[in-house]
Amino acid sequence: MDSLIKLDDKIQKRIARNATRKGATVMRKAAVARAKSFDDPKTPERIWKNIVVQEATRSSKRVGGVYMRVGVRGGAKKYANTSANRRKGRTGKTYKTLGDKGNPGGDTWYWRFIEFGTSKVGARSFLRKAMAENGQKVFNTIAIEMEKGVAKVVEEVKIK
């Protein structure tokens, strides 16, 4: 990893982003497989189609690295940092949304009830269990992809 430190910051970040995305994709695939196992074929909604990987750019800037999230489309939204929301004390708090029918899997706003359970129904966790079962595989994938990325950049530099 000494080679990574010697590279330009932009190249370091690109390698880290690509490797982290590949690692997060491993977790996404595991979560999709778990979500498919309890999907109800009688309904048009498909939670597994709405599971996505996305970079959290604000969090990435805050931690000074790369921050990827694996989640379900149609989740909670945060109140914007506007003067009206600041006056009402809502800034940074979340509000519920009923999702969006335009998502690939339909309107799956209820996914958190399945993931975390309710007072009446127990949790059938698919995201948390996917991470617990595949955590080491995710980290190994990130490490391998980082090595490949550094080797590729070093090889390009040698050629020039």
N, C-alpha and C positions, 0 to 999 in steps of 0.2 A: 504493500500500500504506500510505500515511499514514493513510488512513481506518481500516484494520484496527487500527493501533496505538491509535487513539483510542477504540476500542470496549472494552466490559467484557471482563474475562478469560474469563468463561464463554462469552460470545458468540464471542470469538476462537477458543477451543478447539473449539467446535461447528463453526464454519466450517472450521477446519483439519482436523478429523476427517472431516467430510463430503467435503471436497476430496481428502484423502489416500485415503479409501476408494474414491472414484471412480477415482483414478489407479491404485490397486492392482488394481481390477477390470479395468482395461485389461490389466495384466500377467497376471491370472488367465485372462482369455479367450484370450490368446496361448498360455499354458501348456496350457490345455485343448485347443486346436487341435493343438498339438504332441503331446500325450499320446494323442489320438485316432488320430494317424497310425500308431502302433505297437501299438495295443490289439489283443489277441488275441480274436477273436469266439468262439473255442471255449471260453473260460473265462467264468464268471459275474462275475468281478471286473472293475471299471472304474476305473482310476486317475484318469481325468479327472473322474469324478463326485465324487471325494474331495478335489479341489483347492479350497481355501477361502482367503478373506481374513478375517483377524481382527486386532483391535487387541491389541497387547501392552501391557496397562495398567501393569504394573510397569516395563517399559522406558520407557514414555511418561513416567512419573513421574521416572525416573532421568535422562532426557535433557531433561526440562522442556518437552516438546512432545507431538507425536502420533507414534506408532510403529505402523505396520501391517506385518503379515507375510502373505506368500502361501506356502502350504505344502500338504502332503498330510496328511489325517487318518490316524491310526494310526501316528504316528512314535514317536520315543523319548520317554520320560518322565523327569522328574528326581526324585531322592530328596527327600522332604520334610525340612524343617528340624526334625527331632525329636531328642530326647536320644539315642535308640538309634542313629540314623543318624550323629549327631555323634560318638558314642563309636567307631563303626566307621569313621569318616572318609569316609562316603559322601555327605554333604550337598552338594548342588549338582551331583553327578555324574549321568550319565544311565544308564538301564538299558533294555534292549531290550524291546519289547512286540510281540506278534504281531498287533496291531491289534484290530479289532472287526468281527465279521460284521454288526453292526447299522448300520454306515456305509452311506451311499447307494450307494457303489460296491463294497461288500463289503469283505473283509479284504485290503487292499492293503499289507501290511507290507513287501513286497519292493520297493516303489517306489525306495528308496535304492540298491538294486543296479542298477537301470536308470539312475538319475540319475548316480551316481558310478562305476559299473562295478565289476568284481571282478577278482581275479587271472586269471581265465579268460575273462571277457567284457568287452569295451570299453564305455565309458559311452555312453549315448544320452540325453544331457542334454536335458531339456525345460523345467525351471524356470530354470536359468542362461541357456540360450539365449534363452528368452522375454524375460528381463530385458535381456540384451545387445542384442537386436534391437529392443526397444520402450522402452528407457530414456528416450529423448528424448520419445516420445509420452506416456509416463507423467508426466514432469515438465511437459509442456505442458498436459496434462489437469488436473493439480493447480493450475497457475497460473490457467487459465481458470475453474475451479470456485471458486477463492478469490475471484477478481474478481466472479463472479456472486453469491457469498454475501455479500460486502461490499456490493455494490450493492443487493441485496435488503434487507439490514438497514438501510442508510442510507435507502432508500425508505420502509421501515416507520416509521422515526423521523420522517421529514418529514411523513408522513400524520398522525401522532398529534399 
